[in-house]
Each structure stands twice: as C-alpha cells, then as structure tokens.
Amino acid sequence: MYSIRKELDVLTQLEDGMSRLRLQQNNVWLFFRMFIIMGISWLLEIIAYMSDNKSNYAIIFKVTNIYNSFQGVIIFVLLVMKKKVLLLIKNVVMEIAWKARN
C-alpha cells in the first residue's frame, strides 16, 4: 500500500511539474511576442525620428502611424485570437444569426 501511494505521489508531482513547465513556457512565449510587437513599434519611431520629417521619407511616418494605430488590434490578434477563441466567436455569431432568422 505504501509503495503504491508513493508511486502515485511521484506521478502527481511529475504532472504538476509538467503543467508548471508548460505554463512557464507559455509565459516566455507570450513575453517574447510582446517584446517583438512593442520592439517593432519602437524601432519604427526611432527610424521616423532619425529621418527628420523630410518629404523624401514621409512614407516612414505613414507606416509608423499605421502600425501604431493598429497596435492594439495586432496585439489582440497575435495574443488572444487562438483556435479556441475563434470557435467561441464563431459559435456566438452563428447563434445570433440563427436567432435573427427566427
């Protein structure tokens, strides 16, 4: 009985350790994606600042402004929109459409 209980404790510790490892991996991946998203914005701002608002480089300001304008949408799409979330949104939209027909 003692050996079975000890083996079960070892198994639960391994599962708990693996879930903590997966959680840490997900957090690292999340921080990396945020670093990239925010870093692109900062780099675009630095490049735009260094170009001194010259008419030849006006496209840099446009790209920077567009990227900054859509940064929230980009973060939402890259970090929140996953298959599970897309399926939930699809189900809600389909349910609303079905109720509207009836």
Backbone as XML, in Angstrom:
<?xml version="1.0"?>
<chain id="A" units="angstrom">
  <residue number="1" name="MET">
    <atom name="N" x="0.828" y="-1.195" z="0.000"/>
    <atom name="CA" x="0.000" y="0.000" z="0.000"/>
    <atom name="C" x="0.873" y="1.259" z="0.000"/>
  </residue>
  <residue number="2" name="TYR">
    <atom name="N" x="1.907" y="1.227" z="0.819"/>
    <atom name="CA" x="2.802" y="2.376" z="0.909"/>
    <atom name="C" x="3.501" y="2.648" z="-0.411"/>
  </residue>
  <residue number="3" name="SER">
    <atom name="N" x="3.937" y="1.597" z="-1.092"/>
    <atom name="CA" x="4.652" y="1.775" z="-2.361"/>
    <atom name="C" x="3.723" y="2.327" z="-3.447"/>
  </residue>
  <residue number="4" name="ILE">
    <atom name="N" x="2.459" y="1.886" z="-3.448"/>
    <atom name="CA" x="1.507" y="2.408" z="-4.431"/>
    <atom name="C" x="1.257" y="3.892" z="-4.180"/>
  </residue>
  <residue number="5" name="ARG">
    <atom name="N" x="1.074" y="4.249" z="-2.923"/>
    <atom name="CA" x="0.845" y="5.652" z="-2.581"/>
    <atom name="C" x="2.060" y="6.503" z="-2.965"/>
  </residue>
  <residue number="6" name="LYS">
    <atom name="N" x="3.244" y="5.977" z="-2.727"/>
    <atom name="CA" x="4.469" y="6.701" z="-3.067"/>
    <atom name="C" x="4.569" y="6.903" z="-4.586"/>
  </residue>
  <residue number="7" name="GLU">
    <atom name="N" x="4.218" y="5.865" z="-5.366"/>
    <atom name="CA" x="4.242" y="5.985" z="-6.822"/>
    <atom name="C" x="3.221" y="7.006" z="-7.313"/>
  </residue>
  <residue number="8" name="LEU">
    <atom name="N" x="2.038" y="7.006" z="-6.692"/>
    <atom name="CA" x="1.016" y="8.000" z="-7.064"/>
    <atom name="C" x="1.487" y="9.417" z="-6.748"/>
  </residue>
  <residue number="9" name="ASP">
    <atom name="N" x="2.143" y="9.593" z="-5.613"/>
    <atom name="CA" x="2.681" y="10.909" z="-5.264"/>
    <atom name="C" x="3.717" y="11.361" z="-6.286"/>
  </residue>
  <residue number="10" name="VAL">
    <atom name="N" x="4.581" y="10.430" z="-6.704"/>
    <atom name="CA" x="5.597" y="10.756" z="-7.709"/>
    <atom name="C" x="4.931" y="11.147" z="-9.016"/>
  </residue>
  <residue number="11" name="LEU">
    <atom name="N" x="3.901" y="10.400" z="-9.439"/>
    <atom name="CA" x="3.204" y="10.709" z="-10.690"/>
    <atom name="C" x="2.511" y="12.070" z="-10.634"/>
  </residue>
  <residue number="12" name="THR">
    <atom name="N" x="1.864" y="12.373" z="-9.512"/>
    <atom name="CA" x="1.186" y="13.671" z="-9.421"/>
    <atom name="C" x="2.191" y="14.807" z="-9.391"/>
  </residue>
  <residue number="13" name="GLN">
    <atom name="N" x="3.339" y="14.578" z="-8.785"/>
    <atom name="CA" x="4.377" y="15.600" z="-8.781"/>
    <atom name="C" x="4.888" y="15.836" z="-10.186"/>
  </residue>
  <residue number="14" name="LEU">
    <atom name="N" x="5.063" y="14.755" z="-10.951"/>
    <atom name="CA" x="5.531" y="14.907" z="-12.328"/>
    <atom name="C" x="4.508" y="15.663" z="-13.165"/>
  </residue>
  <residue number="15" name="GLU">
    <atom name="N" x="3.233" y="15.322" z="-13.026"/>
    <atom name="CA" x="2.193" y="16.020" z="-13.787"/>
    <atom name="C" x="2.136" y="17.483" z="-13.400"/>
  </residue>
  <residue number="16" name="ASP">
    <atom name="N" x="2.235" y="17.754" z="-12.101"/>
    <atom name="CA" x="2.214" y="19.135" z="-11.636"/>
    <atom name="C" x="3.433" y="19.885" z="-12.151"/>
  </residue>
  <residue number="17" name="GLY">
    <atom name="N" x="4.583" y="19.213" z="-12.146"/>
    <atom name="CA" x="5.806" y="19.827" z="-12.655"/>
    <atom name="C" x="5.712" y="20.115" z="-14.141"/>
  </residue>
  <residue number="18" name="MET">
    <atom name="N" x="5.115" y="19.184" z="-14.883"/>
    <atom name="CA" x="4.958" y="19.392" z="-16.326"/>
    <atom name="C" x="3.993" y="20.526" z="-16.616"/>
  </residue>
  <residue number="19" name="SER">
    <atom name="N" x="2.921" y="20.620" z="-15.834"/>
    <atom name="CA" x="1.973" y="21.715" z="-16.074"/>
    <atom name="C" x="2.610" y="23.057" z="-15.731"/>
  </residue>
  <residue number="20" name="ARG">
    <atom name="N" x="3.429" y="23.076" z="-14.682"/>
    <atom name="CA" x="4.147" y="24.320" z="-14.365"/>
    <atom name="C" x="5.147" y="24.667" z="-15.445"/>
  </residue>
  <residue number="21" name="LEU">
    <atom name="N" x="5.803" y="23.656" z="-15.993"/>
    <atom name="CA" x="6.756" y="23.886" z="-17.074"/>
    <atom name="C" x="6.031" y="24.435" z="-18.310"/>
  </residue>
  <residue number="22" name="ARG">
    <atom name="N" x="4.877" y="23.848" z="-18.653"/>
    <atom name="CA" x="4.101" y="24.343" z="-19.797"/>
    <atom name="C" x="3.650" y="25.778" z="-19.568"/>
  </residue>
  <residue number="23" name="LEU">
    <atom name="N" x="3.228" y="26.075" z="-18.334"/>
    <atom name="CA" x="2.798" y="27.435" z="-18.008"/>
    <atom name="C" x="3.963" y="28.409" z="-18.157"/>
  </residue>
  <residue number="24" name="GLN">
    <atom name="N" x="5.133" y="28.029" z="-17.689"/>
    <atom name="CA" x="6.304" y="28.889" z="-17.821"/>
    <atom name="C" x="6.698" y="29.063" z="-19.287"/>
  </residue>
  <residue number="25" name="GLN">
    <atom name="N" x="6.614" y="28.001" z="-20.065"/>
    <atom name="CA" x="6.920" y="28.100" z="-21.495"/>
    <atom name="C" x="5.929" y="29.032" z="-22.186"/>
  </residue>
  <residue number="26" name="ASN">
    <atom name="N" x="4.660" y="28.923" z="-21.838"/>
    <atom name="CA" x="3.653" y="29.812" z="-22.425"/>
    <atom name="C" x="3.912" y="31.264" z="-22.042"/>
  </residue>
  <residue number="27" name="ASN">
    <atom name="N" x="4.312" y="31.498" z="-20.800"/>
    <atom name="CA" x="4.615" y="32.862" z="-20.366"/>
    <atom name="C" x="5.827" y="33.427" z="-21.107"/>
  </residue>
  <residue number="28" name="VAL">
    <atom name="N" x="6.855" y="32.606" z="-21.274"/>
    <atom name="CA" x="8.048" y="33.070" z="-22.001"/>
    <atom name="C" x="7.672" y="33.401" z="-23.441"/>
  </residue>
  <residue number="29" name="TRP">
    <atom name="N" x="6.882" y="32.548" z="-24.081"/>
    <atom name="CA" x="6.454" y="32.791" z="-25.459"/>
    <atom name="C" x="5.610" y="34.058" z="-25.551"/>
  </residue>
  <residue number="30" name="LEU">
    <atom name="N" x="4.728" y="34.281" z="-24.572"/>
    <atom name="CA" x="3.907" y="35.488" z="-24.534"/>
    <atom name="C" x="4.784" y="36.730" z="-24.410"/>
  </residue>
  <residue number="31" name="PHE">
    <atom name="N" x="5.744" y="36.704" z="-23.497"/>
    <atom name="CA" x="6.632" y="37.853" z="-23.313"/>
    <atom name="C" x="7.484" y="38.102" z="-24.558"/>
  </residue>
  <residue number="32" name="PHE">
    <atom name="N" x="7.919" y="37.035" z="-25.221"/>
    <atom name="CA" x="8.701" y="37.187" z="-26.442"/>
    <atom name="C" x="7.876" y="37.866" z="-27.530"/>
  </residue>
  <residue number="33" name="ARG">
    <atom name="N" x="6.621" y="37.422" z="-27.691"/>
    <atom name="CA" x="5.764" y="38.038" z="-28.713"/>
    <atom name="C" x="5.491" y="39.498" z="-28.389"/>
  </residue>
  <residue number="34" name="MET">
    <atom name="N" x="5.267" y="39.803" z="-27.116"/>
    <atom name="CA" x="5.053" y="41.205" z="-26.726"/>
    <atom name="C" x="6.318" y="42.026" z="-26.983"/>
  </residue>
  <residue number="35" name="PHE">
    <atom name="N" x="7.479" y="41.446" z="-26.695"/>
    <atom name="CA" x="8.748" y="42.121" z="-26.939"/>
    <atom name="C" x="8.892" y="42.466" z="-28.423"/>
  </residue>
  <residue number="36" name="ILE">
    <atom name="N" x="8.565" y="41.522" z="-29.292"/>
    <atom name="CA" x="8.670" y="41.750" z="-30.734"/>
    <atom name="C" x="7.681" y="42.822" z="-31.185"/>
  </residue>
  <residue number="37" name="ILE">
    <atom name="N" x="6.430" y="42.703" z="-30.754"/>
    <atom name="CA" x="5.404" y="43.661" z="-31.172"/>
    <atom name="C" x="5.769" y="45.070" z="-30.725"/>
  </residue>
  <residue number="38" name="MET">
    <atom name="N" x="6.153" y="45.223" z="-29.475"/>
    <atom name="CA" x="6.500" y="46.543" z="-28.953"/>
    <atom name="C" x="7.823" y="47.031" z="-29.539"/>
  </residue>
  <residue number="39" name="GLY">
    <atom name="N" x="8.755" y="46.107" z="-29.763"/>
    <atom name="CA" x="10.056" y="46.486" z="-30.315"/>
    <atom name="C" x="9.952" y="47.024" z="-31.725"/>
  </residue>
  <residue number="40" name="ILE">
    <atom name="N" x="9.068" y="46.441" z="-32.533"/>
    <atom name="CA" x="8.868" y="46.958" z="-33.896"/>
    <atom name="C" x="8.369" y="48.387" z="-33.835"/>
  </residue>
  <residue number="41" name="SER">
    <atom name="N" x="7.438" y="48.642" z="-32.941"/>
    <atom name="CA" x="6.905" y="49.996" z="-32.792"/>
    <atom name="C" x="8.006" y="50.982" z="-32.411"/>
  </residue>
  <residue number="42" name="TRP">
    <atom name="N" x="8.811" y="50.599" z="-31.453"/>
    <atom name="CA" x="9.895" y="51.484" z="-31.025"/>
    <atom name="C" x="10.895" y="51.718" z="-32.139"/>
  </residue>
  <residue number="43" name="LEU">
    <atom name="N" x="11.255" y="50.664" z="-32.857"/>
    <atom name="CA" x="12.208" y="50.819" z="-33.962"/>
    <atom name="C" x="11.651" y="51.732" z="-35.053"/>
  </residue>
  <residue number="44" name="LEU">
    <atom name="N" x="10.387" y="51.575" z="-35.378"/>
    <atom name="CA" x="9.777" y="52.454" z="-36.377"/>
    <atom name="C" x="9.784" y="53.910" z="-35.916"/>
  </residue>
  <residue number="45" name="GLU">
    <atom name="N" x="9.527" y="54.134" z="-34.648"/>
    <atom name="CA" x="9.552" y="55.501" z="-34.118"/>
    <atom name="C" x="10.969" y="56.089" z="-34.171"/>
  </residue>
  <residue number="46" name="ILE">
    <atom name="N" x="11.966" y="55.289" z="-33.853"/>
    <atom name="CA" x="13.355" y="55.767" z="-33.903"/>
    <atom name="C" x="13.747" y="56.101" z="-35.335"/>
  </residue>
  <residue number="47" name="ILE">
    <atom name="N" x="13.392" y="55.227" z="-36.272"/>
    <atom name="CA" x="13.709" y="55.478" z="-37.681"/>
    <atom name="C" x="13.000" y="56.729" z="-38.173"/>
  </residue>
  <residue number="48" name="ALA">
    <atom name="N" x="11.730" y="56.887" z="-37.785"/>
    <atom name="CA" x="10.977" y="58.080" z="-38.192"/>
    <atom name="C" x="11.603" y="59.342" z="-37.595"/>
  </residue>
  <residue number="49" name="TYR">
    <atom name="N" x="12.046" y="59.274" z="-36.365"/>
    <atom name="CA" x="12.681" y="60.429" z="-35.733"/>
    <atom name="C" x="13.996" y="60.770" z="-36.423"/>
  </residue>
  <residue number="50" name="MET">
    <atom name="N" x="14.763" y="59.757" z="-36.793"/>
    <atom name="CA" x="16.061" y="59.996" z="-37.421"/>
    <atom name="C" x="15.930" y="60.552" z="-38.838"/>
  </residue>
  <residue number="51" name="SER">
    <atom name="N" x="14.783" y="60.343" z="-39.472"/>
    <atom name="CA" x="14.608" y="60.841" z="-40.842"/>
    <atom name="C" x="14.246" y="62.328" z="-40.863"/>
  </residue>
  <residue number="52" name="ASP">
    <atom name="N" x="14.020" y="62.943" z="-39.719"/>
    <atom name="CA" x="13.801" y="64.388" z="-39.581"/>
    <atom name="C" x="12.640" y="64.931" z="-40.405"/>
  </residue>
  <residue number="53" name="ASN">
    <atom name="N" x="11.592" y="64.183" z="-40.571"/>
    <atom name="CA" x="10.368" y="64.655" z="-41.224"/>
    <atom name="C" x="10.626" y="65.245" z="-42.621"/>
  </residue>
  <residue number="54" name="LYS">
    <atom name="N" x="11.549" y="64.669" z="-43.330"/>
    <atom name="CA" x="11.818" y="65.113" z="-44.700"/>
    <atom name="C" x="10.767" y="64.516" z="-45.621"/>
  </residue>
  <residue number="55" name="SER">
    <atom name="N" x="10.440" y="65.247" z="-46.666"/>
    <atom name="CA" x="9.387" y="64.781" z="-47.572"/>
    <atom name="C" x="9.783" y="63.484" z="-48.279"/>
  </residue>
  <residue number="56" name="ASN">
    <atom name="N" x="11.085" y="63.251" z="-48.460"/>
    <atom name="CA" x="11.536" y="62.009" z="-49.096"/>
    <atom name="C" x="11.205" y="60.785" z="-48.246"/>
  </residue>
  <residue number="57" name="TYR">
    <atom name="N" x="11.130" y="60.989" z="-46.938"/>
    <atom name="CA" x="10.910" y="59.883" z="-46.020"/>
    <atom name="C" x="9.516" y="59.933" z="-45.391"/>
  </residue>
  <residue number="58" name="ALA">
    <atom name="N" x="8.591" y="60.590" z="-46.019"/>
    <atom name="CA" x="7.241" y="60.700" z="-45.477"/>
    <atom name="C" x="6.569" y="59.337" z="-45.346"/>
  </residue>
  <residue number="59" name="ILE">
    <atom name="N" x="6.953" y="58.403" z="-46.180"/>
    <atom name="CA" x="6.369" y="57.062" z="-46.106"/>
    <atom name="C" x="6.687" y="56.396" z="-44.772"/>
  </residue>
  <residue number="60" name="ILE">
    <atom name="N" x="7.855" y="56.700" z="-44.200"/>
    <atom name="CA" x="8.230" y="56.127" z="-42.903"/>
    <atom name="C" x="7.241" y="56.573" z="-41.837"/>
  </residue>
  <residue number="61" name="PHE">
    <atom name="N" x="6.859" y="57.865" z="-41.873"/>
    <atom name="CA" x="5.898" y="58.374" z="-40.902"/>
    <atom name="C" x="4.531" y="57.729" z="-41.094"/>
  </residue>
  <residue number="62" name="LYS">
    <atom name="N" x="4.149" y="57.502" z="-42.332"/>
    <atom name="CA" x="2.861" y="56.864" z="-42.595"/>
    <atom name="C" x="2.840" y="55.428" z="-42.071"/>
  </residue>
  <residue number="63" name="VAL">
    <atom name="N" x="3.907" y="54.691" z="-42.339"/>
    <atom name="CA" x="3.992" y="53.307" z="-41.864"/>
    <atom name="C" x="3.984" y="53.265" z="-40.337"/>
  </residue>
  <residue number="64" name="THR">
    <atom name="N" x="4.745" y="54.159" z="-39.726"/>
    <atom name="CA" x="4.803" y="54.219" z="-38.267"/>
    <atom name="C" x="3.441" y="54.548" z="-37.686"/>
  </residue>
  <residue number="65" name="ASN">
    <atom name="N" x="2.763" y="55.521" z="-38.256"/>
    <atom name="CA" x="1.445" y="55.899" z="-37.747"/>
    <atom name="C" x="0.423" y="54.780" z="-37.922"/>
  </residue>
  <residue number="66" name="ILE">
    <atom name="N" x="0.476" y="54.109" z="-39.061"/>
    <atom name="CA" x="-0.458" y="52.997" z="-39.296"/>
    <atom name="C" x="-0.188" y="51.867" z="-38.311"/>
  </residue>
  <residue number="67" name="TYR">
    <atom name="N" x="1.083" y="51.537" z="-38.137"/>
    <atom name="CA" x="1.425" y="50.460" z="-37.203"/>
    <atom name="C" x="0.992" y="50.811" z="-35.788"/>
  </residue>
  <residue number="68" name="ASN">
    <atom name="N" x="1.260" y="52.042" z="-35.361"/>
    <atom name="CA" x="0.859" y="52.454" z="-34.018"/>
    <atom name="C" x="-0.661" y="52.475" z="-33.868"/>
  </residue>
  <residue number="69" name="SER">
    <atom name="N" x="-1.358" y="52.851" z="-34.926"/>
    <atom name="CA" x="-2.818" y="52.875" z="-34.875"/>
    <atom name="C" x="-3.400" y="51.480" z="-34.709"/>
  </residue>
  <residue number="70" name="PHE">
    <atom name="N" x="-2.795" y="50.513" z="-35.338"/>
    <atom name="CA" x="-3.302" y="49.153" z="-35.296"/>
    <atom name="C" x="-2.596" y="48.271" z="-34.279"/>
  </residue>
  <residue number="71" name="GLN">
    <atom name="N" x="-1.789" y="48.859" z="-33.423"/>
    <atom name="CA" x="-1.023" y="48.064" z="-32.478"/>
    <atom name="C" x="-1.934" y="47.268" z="-31.536"/>
  </residue>
  <residue number="72" name="GLY">
    <atom name="N" x="-2.993" y="47.862" z="-31.063"/>
    <atom name="CA" x="-3.936" y="47.146" z="-30.206"/>
    <atom name="C" x="-4.565" y="45.971" z="-30.920"/>
  </residue>
  <residue number="73" name="VAL">
    <atom name="N" x="-4.938" y="46.178" z="-32.180"/>
    <atom name="CA" x="-5.524" y="45.094" z="-32.976"/>
    <atom name="C" x="-4.489" y="43.995" z="-33.208"/>
  </residue>
  <residue number="74" name="ILE">
    <atom name="N" x="-3.266" y="44.393" z="-33.489"/>
    <atom name="CA" x="-2.196" y="43.412" z="-33.717"/>
    <atom name="C" x="-1.968" y="42.580" z="-32.460"/>
  </residue>
  <residue number="75" name="ILE">
    <atom name="N" x="-1.905" y="43.231" z="-31.307"/>
    <atom name="CA" x="-1.714" y="42.513" z="-30.045"/>
    <atom name="C" x="-2.884" y="41.567" z="-29.803"/>
  </residue>
  <residue number="76" name="PHE">
    <atom name="N" x="-4.107" y="42.036" z="-30.043"/>
    <atom name="CA" x="-5.278" y="41.188" z="-29.847"/>
    <atom name="C" x="-5.225" y="39.963" z="-30.752"/>
  </residue>
  <residue number="77" name="VAL">
    <atom name="N" x="-4.913" y="40.167" z="-32.014"/>
    <atom name="CA" x="-4.902" y="39.051" z="-32.966"/>
    <atom name="C" x="-3.789" y="38.068" z="-32.630"/>
  </residue>
  <residue number="78" name="LEU">
    <atom name="N" x="-2.613" y="38.553" z="-32.314"/>
    <atom name="CA" x="-1.481" y="37.654" z="-32.078"/>
    <atom name="C" x="-1.526" y="36.957" z="-30.719"/>
  </residue>
  <residue number="79" name="LEU">
    <atom name="N" x="-2.109" y="37.613" z="-29.718"/>
    <atom name="CA" x="-2.044" y="37.048" z="-28.379"/>
    <atom name="C" x="-3.362" y="36.455" z="-27.891"/>
  </residue>
  <residue number="80" name="VAL">
    <atom name="N" x="-4.478" y="36.946" z="-28.383"/>
    <atom name="CA" x="-5.765" y="36.484" z="-27.877"/>
    <atom name="C" x="-6.446" y="35.535" z="-28.838"/>
  </residue>
  <residue number="81" name="MET">
    <atom name="N" x="-6.383" y="35.843" z="-30.121"/>
    <atom name="CA" x="-7.099" y="35.045" z="-31.112"/>
    <atom name="C" x="-6.404" y="33.706" z="-31.327"/>
  </residue>
  <residue number="82" name="LYS">
    <atom name="N" x="-6.949" y="32.710" z="-30.678"/>
    <atom name="CA" x="-6.463" y="31.349" z="-30.851"/>
    <atom name="C" x="-7.632" y="30.519" z="-31.369"/>
  </residue>
  <residue number="83" name="LYS">
    <atom name="N" x="-7.370" y="29.293" z="-31.730"/>
    <atom name="CA" x="-8.419" y="28.446" z="-32.313"/>
    <atom name="C" x="-9.635" y="28.351" z="-31.395"/>
  </residue>
  <residue number="84" name="LYS">
    <atom name="N" x="-9.384" y="28.180" z="-30.118"/>
    <atom name="CA" x="-10.478" y="28.050" z="-29.163"/>
    <atom name="C" x="-11.325" y="29.326" z="-29.134"/>
  </residue>
  <residue number="85" name="VAL">
    <atom name="N" x="-10.668" y="30.474" z="-29.119"/>
    <atom name="CA" x="-11.377" y="31.754" z="-29.089"/>
    <atom name="C" x="-12.131" y="31.971" z="-30.401"/>
  </residue>
  <residue number="86" name="LEU">
    <atom name="N" x="-11.507" y="31.638" z="-31.515"/>
    <atom name="CA" x="-12.176" y="31.776" z="-32.811"/>
    <atom name="C" x="-13.427" y="30.910" z="-32.885"/>
  </residue>
  <residue number="87" name="LEU">
    <atom name="N" x="-13.336" y="29.698" z="-32.376"/>
    <atom name="CA" x="-14.506" y="28.824" z="-32.369"/>
    <atom name="C" x="-15.620" y="29.387" z="-31.494"/>
  </residue>
  <residue number="88" name="LEU">
    <atom name="N" x="-15.271" y="29.949" z="-30.343"/>
    <atom name="CA" x="-16.275" y="30.564" z="-29.479"/>
    <atom name="C" x="-16.946" y="31.748" z="-30.162"/>
  </residue>
  <residue number="89" name="ILE">
    <atom name="N" x="-16.143" y="32.596" z="-30.814"/>
    <atom name="CA" x="-16.699" y="33.745" z="-31.526"/>
    <atom name="C" x="-17.602" y="33.276" z="-32.657"/>
  </residue>
  <residue number="90" name="LYS">
    <atom name="N" x="-17.156" y="32.255" z="-33.389"/>
    <atom name="CA" x="-17.957" y="31.720" z="-34.493"/>
    <atom name="C" x="-19.289" y="31.189" z="-33.982"/>
  </residue>
  <residue number="91" name="ASN">
    <atom name="N" x="-19.254" y="30.455" z="-32.876"/>
    <atom name="CA" x="-20.484" y="29.920" z="-32.306"/>
    <atom name="C" x="-21.444" y="31.018" z="-31.875"/>
  </residue>
  <residue number="92" name="VAL">
    <atom name="N" x="-20.925" y="32.065" z="-31.268"/>
    <atom name="CA" x="-21.777" y="33.181" z="-30.842"/>
    <atom name="C" x="-22.386" y="33.879" z="-32.047"/>
  </residue>
  <residue number="93" name="VAL">
    <atom name="N" x="-21.584" y="34.125" z="-33.071"/>
    <atom name="CA" x="-22.089" y="34.797" z="-34.272"/>
    <atom name="C" x="-23.143" y="33.933" z="-34.952"/>
  </residue>
  <residue number="94" name="MET">
    <atom name="N" x="-22.895" y="32.639" z="-35.056"/>
    <atom name="CA" x="-23.862" y="31.740" z="-35.680"/>
    <atom name="C" x="-25.160" y="31.692" z="-34.878"/>
  </residue>
  <residue number="95" name="GLU">
    <atom name="N" x="-25.054" y="31.706" z="-33.565"/>
    <atom name="CA" x="-26.248" y="31.690" z="-32.715"/>
    <atom name="C" x="-27.053" y="32.974" z="-32.879"/>
  </residue>
  <residue number="96" name="ILE">
    <atom name="N" x="-26.370" y="34.107" z="-32.949"/>
    <atom name="CA" x="-27.054" y="35.389" z="-33.149"/>
    <atom name="C" x="-27.722" y="35.412" z="-34.515"/>
  </residue>
  <residue number="97" name="ALA">
    <atom name="N" x="-27.023" y="34.930" z="-35.542"/>
    <atom name="CA" x="-27.594" y="34.892" z="-36.890"/>
    <atom name="C" x="-28.804" y="33.957" z="-36.933"/>
  </residue>
  <residue number="98" name="TRP">
    <atom name="N" x="-28.738" y="32.828" z="-36.236"/>
    <atom name="CA" x="-29.840" y="31.888" z="-36.226"/>
    <atom name="C" x="-31.069" y="32.484" z="-35.520"/>
  </residue>
  <residue number="99" name="LYS">
    <atom name="N" x="-30.822" y="33.208" z="-34.413"/>
    <atom name="CA" x="-31.928" y="33.853" z="-33.691"/>
    <atom name="C" x="-32.540" y="34.980" z="-34.521"/>
  </residue>
  <residue number="100" name="ALA">
    <atom name="N" x="-31.720" y="35.660" z="-35.314"/>
    <atom name="CA" x="-32.231" y="36.769" z="-36.125"/>
    <atom name="C" x="-33.137" y="36.255" z="-37.233"/>
  </residue>
  <residue number="101" name="ARG">
    <atom name="N" x="-32.862" y="35.059" z="-37.742"/>
    <atom name="CA" x="-33.694" y="34.491" z="-38.796"/>
    <atom name="C" x="-35.050" y="34.049" z="-38.272"/>
  </residue>
  <residue number="102" name="ASN">
    <atom name="N" x="-35.066" y="33.570" z="-37.040"/>
    <atom name="CA" x="-36.330" y="33.044" z="-36.472"/>
    <atom name="C" x="-37.053" y="34.052" z="-35.682"/>
  </residue>
</chain>
